[in-house]
Each structure stands twice: as C-alpha cells, then as structure tokens.
C-alpha cells in the first residue's frame, strides 16, 4: 500500500477458480449498468477510483497465439481511497458484505467478509506493492472534491445570473449565494 496525503492505493491479486471467472465475466456488464448497485459506494464517498479486472493470459493484450495461459485466472482489484486500508476493508465488510462475496467468493482462500480481521488478512496477503498511482488532490477527500465541483457549478450559474446587475442587486445576490452555499463545504 502506498500513501500520499489522505489518499492511499492498494492492488490485490487473487487467483480464482475458472468457473468463478466465467461468473464474473457474465455478471459484470449488467452490474456496471445498474446505478442501484453503485449508490451505497458513492454515498460512502471515500473511494477515489476502483477497478476490477480478470487476467487469464500474459501478456493480457495482443494475439492469443503468442500469449501464455495462466494456471488460474486472477482477479485484479486496484483502488485509491481515503483513510487507511483497515478502515476501507471494514467499511466494505460491514456495509456491503454481499458484494464482497459476489466478487471474491470463488477466489482461493477467501474467508468471506463476516470476520473482518480474516478478510483484512486475506487482502493484505494478496496485496502487491503499488508501483505507481496518480492522485490529483492527495490532501482532499472524495467528498471534499465532489463538494468543490458542485460549488464550482453553482458559482458559474451565479456568475451568469449576476452579469450586468447593479451594485445593490449584486450585493444581495452575493449574500444569498454565500448563505446558500456555505454549508456545502
């Protein structure tokens, strides 16, 4: 795991059974299109980026004839997030345990998320050192960045509406803008 400011990265590589890799390949496309499945994770607001992939040959890209098939498919999980890894894993185990089972159930040695310490140990034992990751705002949380983007949109709207108004109107509009938006941050 690598930490930069508030942000931290993790890469977890887990060998999975072939039948489980097939399940993941079939279930990922419809799950990706379903906003209800992502809603809880978006509300947690500590994930900067997360990506899942399956690797069953090396090199993964290129011609099939030149690639070497791996003995097992590997589930690759990479993420940048706020806080520390233990808190990150705790949140997943406690808030969306069924998703952890749907993702890792077919991985060799997966203990399930019910006992958080064993789940964390599984993640740590399958984590690989992070060689590089990019974080545009390492001292900002995901929630802070989202709020700043929202404030930027609101300010652009305010600027369009306030263009060409008189001083007194502008002062009143600015006071309202500040009052309405100070709780955003």
N, C-alpha and C positions, 0 to 999 in steps of 0.2 A: 504494500500500500504506500502511496506517495501523497504527501500533504503539501498544499500550497495555500497559505492563508486559511480561510474557513473550508476551502474545498479539499477533497481527497479523492483519489482514484483507486479502483480495485479492478482486477481482472481475475476471473475464476474460470478454470478449465476443468470440466468434469467428463470422464468417459461415460457414455450412455449405451444402453442395450439397443441393438438395431431396431427392434420393434418400437422402442420409445422414440427414436429419431424419426421414424415414419409418422408416429402420432404427432410429434411437434411440427413436422413439415405440413401435415394436413390441418392442424388446429391453428397455426399462427396466422395465416391470411384472414380468416373470418374474425379472429380475436382482434387483429390490428384495426379492423374496420368498425369495431364496436366501441363507441365512446363510453358506454357504461362501465366497461372493464377498466378503463383508464381513470375514471373520475376520482376514485379514492386516492390513487397515487398522486394525481395532480393536486388534490387538496392537501396532501402531506407537505408539498412544496419544499422538499429538501433535495430532490433529485435534479441535478443539472442536465445530465444526459444518461441514458441507459440503453444498452443494445444487447440483443441476444443473437447468436448465430450457431449454425451447425457446421462442423468441419468433418468431412469423411475421407478426404484425399489431400495429398500435398504434391505440388502446390494446389491450393484450393481453386485458383483460376487457371485458365489455359486449357489445352487439349486434354481430353480424357485419356488418350493413349499414352501421354507422357507422364501422367500423374500416378502416384503410388497410393493405393487404397490403404487406409489405416486399419488396424485390427478392430477398433471400435470407433463409432462416430464420437465426436467430442462436442459437448455443449459449451459454448464460449459466452460468458457474461462479462460485460465491461460497463463500468459506471463511474461517473463523477458525482459527488454528493457533498452536502454539508455535514458537519459533525464528525464523529468517529465511526469506525466500521461496526463496533459493537452496538451502538445506538441504531445504526442503519439496519443491521440484521434483526435487532429486537423489534423494530417497527414493522418489518415485513412479517416476522414470525407471529406477532401479536395482532396485527391489523388485517393482513391478507394471507393467512396460512394456507388456505386452499389454493391460492395462486402459486405458492412455493411448491406445493405438492404437484400441481399441474405442470410445473416447469421441470422439476428435478426428480420426480418420483422414480423414473426409470434410470437414474444415474447410479452407478455402482457406489455403494457405501452411504447413500443419502439416508440420514437418520430421521428425516421429517422435521418439521418446524416446531412440534409440540414442546420439546425440551430445548429451549433457546440456547443453552450452553453447548449442547451437542451440535446443533445446527451451526452455531458460530464456529465451533471447532472444525466442522466439515468445510465451511467456507475458507477458513484460514489454511487448512491443509491442502485445499485445491487452488488457492490463490497463487498467482505467479507475480514476480516483481514487475511493476509498471515501468516501462522504458520511457514513455513519453505520453503526456496528455496536455491538452490545451484548455485553459480556463480563462475566459476574457475578464472576469471580475472575481479574482480569488478571495477578496475580502467581503464580497457581497453574497448574501444567501439567495437562494432561488426566489424566495418571497420578496426580498428587497428589490431584486432585478425586475420581477413582474410588476411590483408597485411603481417602480421608476418608469417602466414602459407605459403603464396606464396613466401616470401623471403627465408624461410627455404628450400622449394623445390628447388629454384634457387641455393641456396648455396650448397645443396647436389649435384646438377648437376655440378656446378663449381668444387667442390672438386674431383669428379670422373674424370673430364677432366684435372684438374691441377696435378693429381697424377703422379709423375715421370718426370715432366718437369724441365728444368733447371731454375736457379735463374732469369735470364733475362726474359725468357718466362713467368715465374710465375708472375713477377712484372708487365709485360704488361697485362697479363690476369687479374690480380687482379685489376689494374687500370680500365680496361674496365668493369669488374664486378661491381665495386663501382659506376662508372659513369652511367651504365645502370640501376642500382637498387636504387640509392639514391633518386630518385623521387617517388619510390614505397611507401616509408614511408614518 
